């Protein structure tokens, strides 16, 4: 059996999405910036996709801009907001995706901003009282806090943060890559200036995403050299990627409640099976809290063992794909900055299992059985 439990890193492409993309790979190949019929047909496809995404997120098409994915969107939203509004102070946390943390650290190193980190508790939850203190001292700041953490599954009280930012006239950016397509997003109700999404996190193609920039919080472009995206992002558009992004979000929204219930049941099942098998099992962050975390993520802290450094290798031998943290920094040997920030025990193996609608209880049984074998435990599968 081959089991894929790394869906927070990327998800398999839906066939419906591929079928929608294929005509724009072959038949509709014109450059959308060209004024002839071949180009105008493709331009119409892009604008229809933009309108669809805006409708699904309850916002205006003029506030949706297509990018290469979450990282570019984070960089653009952060760097350009700071430049456009001449902001000199930014606030973030130690558990942000590197696309946010490294971007802000780079700006701080170059002297563009002063950077503050809001406190988090032992599970990685944001200290809202400390955020308020930081903003009271530096009211016109950029605040970048992710909606849901990709490693430990914590969900931000985005409404509370938005209210605090509004009170202190702060520019609020939230990385929503893990929640777009998985939770309802209503941008008419969210007090946020910019968010982002990446198609491959909800069964769309890789290499394409979007950013939402609120109309009254417009920013200068990061990439120049063309008038595409209403002068916000130079370069010929990834047409079939954009078409796939819109279709994937349409499917994700259509099936959201059913998929959420199914995946949450799988997550609860795995949590219970692991608790039955291991006497000494723990879960990082809020990932085991079925009501307060991403239903797609379970970050498991396994018992101390001499073979802990080999856990992902051993899982891979058994054809099980999982992650030791954020897969977006794969190849790095520095470990997870998120787990360090919450003081996770480095003597224990920490594995992020992340689920999709394609996973089954039979797969979960297989994974638990192989983990028991790796740790030399006896188990009987249900």
Residue, then its C-alpha position, 0 to 999 in steps of 0.5 A: x500500500x502507498x499512502x500519501x499524508x502530506x496534503x498540507x504540502x500539496x494535494x493531488x490535482x482533481x480530474x475535474x480541474x485538469x479537464x477544465x485546464x486542458x483546452x487552455x493548454x491546447x486549443x486556447x493558446x493565445x497571449x491574453x495581452x493580444x487584441x486578436x481573437x486568439x488573445x481575447x478568448x484567453x483574456x475572457x477566460x482569465x477574467x471569468x476565473x477572476x470573477x468566479x474567485x471573487x464571488x466565492x470569496x464575497x469580494x470584487x474582481x478588482x481586488x483579486x490579483x493572480x500570482x505564482x502562489x502563496x510565497x509571491x503573494x506574501x512577498x508582494x503584500x508585505x514588501x509593497x504595503x511597507x513601501x507604499x504606505x512608508x511603514x516603519x514598523x511590523x509585527x509578526x510571530x515566530x511561527x509564521x511561514x518563512x515567506x512571511x518571517x524571512x521577508x520581514x527579517x530581510x526588511x528589518x536587516x536592511x533597515x526599512x523597518x523595525x520588527x517586533x514579534x508577538x508572544x505566543x503560548x506553549x501551544x503556539x496561540x497568539x497573545x492578543x493582549x501583547x499584540x495590543x500592547x505592541x500596537x499601542x506603542x507603534x499604532x501605524x504598523x504592518x501586522x502579518x499573522x497567518x490564519x492557520x499554521x501549516x505545521x501545528x494547525x493552530x487557527x488565529x482568531x482573525x476577527x479579533x486581530x482585525x478589530x485590534x488592527x482597525x483600532x490602531x490603524x494598522x495594515x493587516x495581512x494574513x497568510x490564508x494559504x491553509x484556509x482558502x478552499x478549506x474554510x468559508x472565507x467572506x471578505x466582506x466581513x473580514x477586517x483584513x487588507x490582504x490575504x492569499x491563496x495557492x491552488x495546489x493546497x486544494x487540489x488545483x495546479x502548482x505554480x499559481x495563486x492569488x492575492x486579495x488587496x482591499x480596494x482602499x488599501x492598494x499597493x505598488x507592484x513588486x514585479x514590473x515590466x508589463x501591464x498585466x493584472x491591471x499594472x499590479x504584476x508584470x508578466x504573461x499570465x499562467x493562463x491554464x493555472x488560473x483556469x485550474x485555480x478557479x475551478x479547484x476553488x469552485x469544487x472546494x467550496x461546493x463540497x466543503x461541508x462534506x469534505x470537512x466532515x469526512x476529513x475531520x473523522x479521519x483525523x479523529x480516527x488517527x488520533x484515537x488509534x495512536x493514543x490506543x497504541x502508544x502509552x507516551x504520545x503527544x500532539x504539537x500545538x492545537x493540532x489534536x484539538x478537533x474544534x480549534x485546529x485545521x481539520x487537515x493537520x495532525x502533528x504527532x510527537x512520538x516517544x523518544x527513541x534512538x531511531x527518531x532521526x530516521x522516522x521519515x526515512x522509515x515511513x518512506x520505506x513503507x511507502x508512507x509520505x508525511x512531513x517533519x514540519x513545513x515541506x516548503x523548506x525541504x532540503x534544510x537541515x535546521x529543523x522546524x522553526x515552528x516547533x522550536x518556537x513552542x519548545x517542542x522536545x527535540x528528543x522526540x520525533x515530530x511528524x506532521x500527517x495531513x489529510x485530504x478527501x482521498x484518504x481512507x481509514x484503511x490507510x490510517x490503519x496501515x500507517x498506525x500499524x507501520x508506526x507500531x512496527x517501527x517502535x516495536x509495539x504490538x497492535x491489533x487493527x480494527 
